[in-house]
Amino acid sequence: EAPPSAGVPPAGTPAHARMRADLCQAALSPANDQSLAAERRGRKQEELAMKLFIDDAHLDAIKRLLAVYPIDGVTTNPSILAKVGGNPVEVLHAIRAAIGNDRLLFVQAVPTDAEGMLRDARAIVRAFGKNTVVKIPSIPAGFQAIRALRDEGIHTCGTVVYTPLQAYLAAKAGADYVAPYVNRIDNMGYDGVAVVKEIQDILTKNDLLAEVLAASFKNSQQVLTLCAYGIGS
Ligand code: G3P
């Protein structure tokens, strides 16, 4: 099963725009009032909306947020897991149990060489199931690993993205997601939200299917601005 949603093209792609236009067209047709209502309640429209992920590994926080918000999964990385303490593998198993098998869990490969990333990625998917996305740093070894993992059918996220070029290369190598770090880009003296918009434009104009998963937010306005722009996650 292909994350993020079987049958729904990634946000920002022409196919996604067509599907959204079809839904809007159906919505405008008076003859379709009933089917429109059903469609609005149905999964399809929800799957077209920007996804929300919890970027935290504290189990209490995850359970509290899951109970209230329409959450699509949990994203982690080594520093997020270090903040929780304990055995990271046990923490990740507990998160998988809490979110169920259908939501996405993002787990980062730790090695910095391509072979090591491949080994880690295979082990991660074996341990945490098919709806697990392996985060791979968007560095040269990472692009190599992303490409090999794409060929093995393992889903990846090109992470630690600071520049549009990194995002383009990760997407072209076959990443399912690319993850720009908004606040950290701001802290380097650039405009994080503007960089994410540029990344979305590059993916859309190049028909690249990777979904933008923006991370490292510092406020809700940044999230809302990018939601209005139509990024995927
Ligand atoms: O996924 C990690 C990313 O969100 C980093 O966040 O707040 O440490 O910049 P932060």
Residues whose N, C-alpha, C, O or C-beta is under 5 A from the ligand:
A	BS01	G3P	D55 R184 A215 S216
